[in-house]
Amino acid sequence: MKTELLNRTKRFAMDCWHFCLKIPKSREYNAFVNQLIRSSSSVGANYRASQRAKSTVDFINKLKIVEEEVDESVYWLEIFGEILPEYSKEVEILKNEGKELLAITVASINTARRNIKNEDRRKT
């Protein structure tokens, strides 16, 4: 699962980048393109960092960043879907992948939190 998610988060960044190549070049579009590239690439970078976490708490903190960045990526994709309806099919595919990554991330955070609580119960 770890390797699959490492690959999926990297692929998400690259797919968003390839999508951004198609966006017309203008001051207005460039601002949104830069935001999407930044947030989507941060998803993979921070997921990768989570795999080297020093503790469960550190792991959760890194995954919380992944959660925020993938949610932000979905937001920018929603914007693109509204302002460039001719790309709606591609945007939907990217949004769906973002939402899946978000759901996986949230589930991982919840599992890690449960594990901490279970460890605390065993200690008492």
C-alpha positions in Angstrom: 0.0 0.0 0.0 2.8 2.4 0.9 4.5 2.0 -2.5 1.1 2.3 -4.3 0.3 5.6 -2.5 3.8 6.9 -3.1 3.2 6.3 -6.8 -0.3 7.6 -6.8 0.6 10.9 -5.1 3.5 11.4 -7.5 1.3 10.6 -10.5 -1.4 13.1 -9.2 1.3 15.9 -9.2 2.4 14.9 -12.7 -1.1 14.7 -14.0 -2.0 18.1 -12.6 1.2 19.5 -14.1 0.3 18.0 -17.5 -3.2 19.5 -17.2 -1.7 22.9 -16.4 0.4 22.8 -19.6 -2.9 23.0 -21.5 -4.2 26.1 -19.7 -3.9 29.4 -21.7 -1.0 31.6 -20.6 -2.3 34.8 -18.9 -1.7 36.7 -15.7 -5.1 35.5 -14.3 -4.7 31.8 -15.3 -1.1 31.7 -14.3 -2.0 32.6 -10.7 -4.4 29.6 -10.5 -2.0 27.3 -12.4 0.8 28.1 -9.9 -1.4 27.3 -7.0 -2.5 24.0 -8.4 1.0 22.9 -9.2 2.2 23.9 -5.8 -0.5 22.2 -3.8 -0.6 19.0 -6.0 3.1 18.5 -5.8 3.0 19.1 -2.1 0.7 16.1 -1.7 3.3 13.6 -2.9 6.2 15.3 -1.2 4.5 15.4 2.2 3.2 11.8 1.9 6.7 10.8 1.2 7.9 12.7 4.3 5.2 10.9 6.4 6.9 7.6 5.6 10.0 8.8 7.4 8.1 10.1 10.4 9.9 9.9 13.8 6.8 9.0 15.7 3.1 8.3 15.3 2.3 11.9 16.2 4.9 13.1 13.6 3.2 10.8 11.1 -0.2 12.3 11.8 1.1 15.8 11.5 2.7 15.1 8.1 -0.5 13.4 6.9 -2.5 16.5 8.1 -0.4 18.5 5.6 -1.2 16.0 2.9 -4.9 16.3 3.8 -4.8 20.1 3.5 -2.8 20.1 0.2 -5.0 17.5 -1.6 -8.1 19.4 -0.5 -6.6 22.6 -1.8 -5.8 20.9 -5.1 -9.4 19.7 -5.4 -10.5 23.3 -4.8 -8.3 24.6 -7.6 -9.5 21.9 -9.9 -13.1 22.9 -9.1 -12.2 26.5 -10.1 -10.7 25.3 -13.4 -13.8 23.2 -14.0 -16.0 26.3 -13.8 -13.8 28.7 -15.7 -12.7 26.3 -18.4 -15.7 24.0 -19.0 -14.0 22.6 -22.1 -11.6 20.7 -19.8 -14.4 19.4 -17.6 -13.8 15.7 -18.3 -10.1 15.9 -17.5 -10.8 18.0 -14.4 -13.3 15.5 -13.2 -10.8 12.7 -13.5 -8.2 14.7 -11.5 -10.8 15.7 -8.9 -11.9 12.1 -8.4 -8.3 11.0 -7.8 -7.8 13.9 -5.4 -10.9 13.0 -3.5 -9.8 9.3 -3.3 -6.4 10.4 -2.0 -8.1 12.6 0.5 -10.3 9.8 1.7 -7.3 7.5 2.1 -5.4 10.1 3.9 -8.2 10.9 6.4 -8.7 7.1 7.0 -4.9 6.8 7.7 -5.0 9.7 10.1 -8.0 8.2 11.9 -6.3 4.8 12.2 -3.1 6.3 13.5 -5.1 8.3 16.1 -6.9 5.1 17.2 -3.6 3.3 17.5 -2.3 6.0 19.8 -5.4 5.7 22.0 -5.1 1.9 22.1 -1.4 2.3 23.1 -2.4 4.7 25.9 -5.0 2.3 27.2 -2.6 -0.6 27.3 -0.1 1.5 29.3 -2.7 2.2 32.1 
